[in-house]
């Protein structure tokens, strides 16, 4: 034992020496600071193989199974759907991953080793995001997005562009993840009967938000937003509004409102079902995270007051950052 340079092997020698001195498994485990199952396992190996059983047998396992190629193939597999690999189940389990990787590589590992492999590629269990595919062809979708990109790139100094969208505010809280103590499951009290309010907002290139609210999500809400934009940007010769194809944006009421502004407002529609292309979506996500998720408001008025406070603080913070001078030396 004294000649051994491996600390783990020395620890196994100490377990055997303590057992030989008449100490029990639990007493040995307490003295050496290990689990009692470790003591039983080491004693069993010593009885079966003698001193050779105290050495790490993994050195004779051959080449490492979790090599770079194996992990790369596993990463591709995790990114795919099990049904693409002839499984009936639509979500991966570790056992399915083990079997599929064995058929692809000829290497079979233990389920516990698969857990280690998943940790090595930084895989995680998460909630998938539901999406609807754009019905347009890839060419048509790319063309529309390029048109909007060119509009933003060559926008005249006396014109502005904003991204517009609506968001629902529910009195029944959205339920979200939160830290909890061991054995605790936090409760979110809901009022029972739900109430709703709706915001329509527009985000400019400085990330400043203009918004209006109403009790119904209809064309009148969107028209109120257009009027607020016209008042909020009095020096803009034209306001370009980039938005989705929701029906309240394309009604005859909206068309009449656009004509009423005599060319100051122009609507630019994104391809259908492309929420990732609308920059204001991130603002609504932050709003839910900061205010509405797991909220404790007992009334809609209280909740909307918190929503308004958050959005106003957000605009004030952006204005303060923009007003602060930048210091630096010229090159």
Buried (B, 14 or more C-beta within 10 A) or exposed (E): EEEBEEEEBBBBBBBBEBBEEEBEBEBBBEEBEBEBEBBBBBBEBBEEEEEEBBBEEEEEEEEEBBEEEBEEBBBEBBEEEBEEBEBEEEEBEBEBBBBBBEEBBEBEBEEEBBEEBBEEBEBEEEEEEEEEEBEBEEEEBEEBBEEBEEBEEEBEEEBBBBBBBBBEBBBBBBEEEEEEEEEEEEEBEEEEEEBEBBBBBBBBEEBBBBBBBBEEBBBBBBBBBBBBBBEBBEEBEBBBBBBBEEEBBBBEEBEEBBEEBEEBBBBBBBBBBBEEBBBBBEBBEEBBEBBBBBBEBEEBEEBBEBBBEBBEEBBEEBEEEEEEEEEEEEE
